[in-house]
Amino acid sequence: MERLQKIIASRGVCSRRQAEKWITEGRVRCNGEVAQLGQCADETADQITIDGKPLPSNQKHVYLMLNKPRGYVTTLSDEQGRKNAAQLVAGCGVRVYPVGRLDMDSEGLLLFTNDGEFANLLMHPKHEVQKTYRVWVNGFTDERLQQLKQPIELDGYLIRPPRVQLIRTQENGAIVEVTIHEGRNRQVRRMCKNAGMNVQKLLRISEGKLQLGNLKSGCWRYLTDREVEQLKD
């Protein structure tokens, strides 16, 4: 017996968090009865449906990395009809969904998978998977760089001190690398604004031990078995 949200996530339908949300919304049924959060089931014997549709059969897990261009949202559906990053990885042949967020104006490394347990592992706050961004800013000064290194409160949460490295200064600004351990909404942009600097370009270059490398913008590739294991570790 397994919890329903874990069974749903293992079938590649969504992440465990999303499955929990669907259960609380009453969209999940087990043997015809509305499921309850925390309920267990036998996936080989019980009939589990979402919005009246049975769970898909087990499928091979897929893990891939996209270099997301600017101008693409990461939500699977958008009321404004904006371009979706999932459209760029449709060629992988299975339905995958993004692991975490990368806002529309940001670029770089974005993971996709149909493995809900893997997605939950990377997105859960307790695991603190570090992410590094290369950031082009205006309004740079040494004092503001030092301010950027300080912990601040975002959404009622005190973030850990980021690791900040100056790459080089340039006219009217600088390029810095910022490593964070949380994933608050637009966190790096808000941190820079708090320090008195405006972000002109933001590129995620690593997540955990995984590096974006020379993958071209708009292109994707499958992760190697070793890369998947490193992320799980």
N, C-alpha and C positions, 0 to 999 in steps of 0.2 A: 504493500500500500504506500502511495506517495501523495503528498499534498497536490491539490488540483493545479495550483499555479505553477508548480514544478513540472507537472506532466505537460501542461500547455506550452510552457517555454521550451521543453525538450523537443517538441514537434516543430519548432521553428516558426510558430505563429507570431510570437511577440516575445518581449523580455518578460521576466518574472514580475517585475513591477507593473507592467501594463496588464498582465494577466490578473494580478490582484485587483487592479482598478476595475477591470471588466466584471470580476466576480462581485465586487461591492455594488456595481451598477445593475446587477441582476441579469447580465447578458449570458452567463454560463449556467448550463443545466447538467445534472448528472442523473442518468436514468429517468429523465423527464421532469425532475424536481429542480427548482431553482437552487443553485449551489450557494454555500456559505463560505466566507473567508476562513481558511484553516481546515476546511473539509478535506478528507483523504479519499482516494479512490484507487481501484485496481484498473490500470489502463488496459489490461488484457481482457477484462470481463465487463467493466462498466461502460455505458454509453455516455460520452461527454460531448456536448455540443456548445457552440458559440453562435449566438444569434440564430439558433435553429440549424446550424450547419455542423456536421460531425468534424472532429479533428482530423487533419490530414495524417496519413500514415507516416511512420518514421522515415526520414530521408537523410542522406549523407550531409554532414555539416560542412558548411562553406565559410571560409574566412578570407576576407580581402581588404585591401587598402586602396583608397582613392585619394588622389591629389585634387581636392575640391577647388574649383575655380571660384572667384568672387561672383556674386550674383545668384547663387543657388541656395535655396533653403534646405534644411535637413529633415523637416517634418515630412511624413509620408503623404499628407494631404494638406493643401493650402487654399484657403477660401479666396485668396486674391489671384489665384492662378499663376503664381510665380514658378520659375523653373525649379525642379526638384533634383537634388543630388542623386536620388535613387535612379533617376532616368539614365544617369551616366554609367551605372553598373548593371543595367538590365541584361547586358550580354552574357552575364555569368550563368544564365539559364535557370536559376531558381529565385524564389522570392527572398530577398534579404532586406534587412533594415539597419539603419545606422546605429552605432554604439556611441551614445552620448550626442552632444551637439557641437556645431560649429556655425556661428551666426552667418547670415547671408553675406555680410561684407568681409568676412574672413576667408582665408584660403588654407590649403594644406592638408595634412594627414587626417583622414576620416576613415574609421573602420566600419565595415559592414559584415553581418553574419546572419545565419538562420539558427544559430545556437543560443537559445535564450539563457542558459546557465552561464555561458561564457560572457554574454553581454552583462548579465547581472553581476558577475564577478568584477568586471572592469568598472562598472558604474557605481557600485556600492561605495558610499563615503568611507567606510571603515578600511577599505583596501588602499586608499590614497595613492592611486596610480599617478605618478608625476607626468606632467606634460610640459614641453618646452616650446616656446613661441619666439620667432624672430619678429621684432616690432620696429617699424619705422615711425619715429615720433617727431613732432614739431615742438618748439619751446623748451628744448633741452638745456639744462645747466647741471653742473656737478651737484649742486644742492638738491635739485629735483631728482636726480638719480639716487641720491642717498635716501630721499623721502620715499621713493618707489620701493626700496628694500624693507620698509617698515610694515609690520602687520597692521591691517585696518579691519574695521567691521563692515561686512556686507550682508544685507538681508538679515541682520540680527545675529550673524555668525562671525566670530573672530577668525580670520584666515591665518594660516601659518606664514611666517616671513618667507617671501619668495627668494629664489636665487636669481640675482640680476647681474648680467655681464655686459659691459659696454663693448660693442664690436668696433664701431668707429663713429666719429662725428662727421657731419656734413653740413652744407649750407642750410641754416635755419633749423637744424635738428640733429638727429643721430639715429643709429641702428643699435638696438639692444636685444639681448636674449633674456627672456624671462621664464623661469621654471616654477610652476605652481603644483600644489598637491590636491587642490579642491577643483570643483567644476561649477562654480556659481555662474549665473547668467551674465555673459559679457564681462567676465571677471577681469581679464587683463586690461581691457579698455577702461573699465571703471577705476582700476588701480592707477593707471597712467593719468587719468583725469584728476584723480584725487591728489596726485603729485604735481599737477600743473602742466601736464604735457598732453597733447592731442595725438591720437593714433592716426596715421595716414595709411598704413598698410599693416596687416597682421597675418603671419604665416605660421601655422603649427608645423614644427619640424620633427617632433618625436613624441612618442607616448610609451612610457616604460622604457624598455630597451629597444623598441622598434623605431627605426629611423626612416624618414621620408626619402632620403637619398636623392637620386637624380630622376625620380619618377616625374614625368611631364604633367603639367596642369591639365586636368580633364581626363587623365588616363588612370587606369587601375591595374592591380596585379593581385594574384593569390598570395597569401602568406605561406611561408614554408612551415613544415611541421615543427622545426626548431623555434621559429618565431612565435607560433601559437603556444608552444610549451613555455617559452620565456614569459609571455604575457600572463599565462595561467599561474606561473610561479610568483 
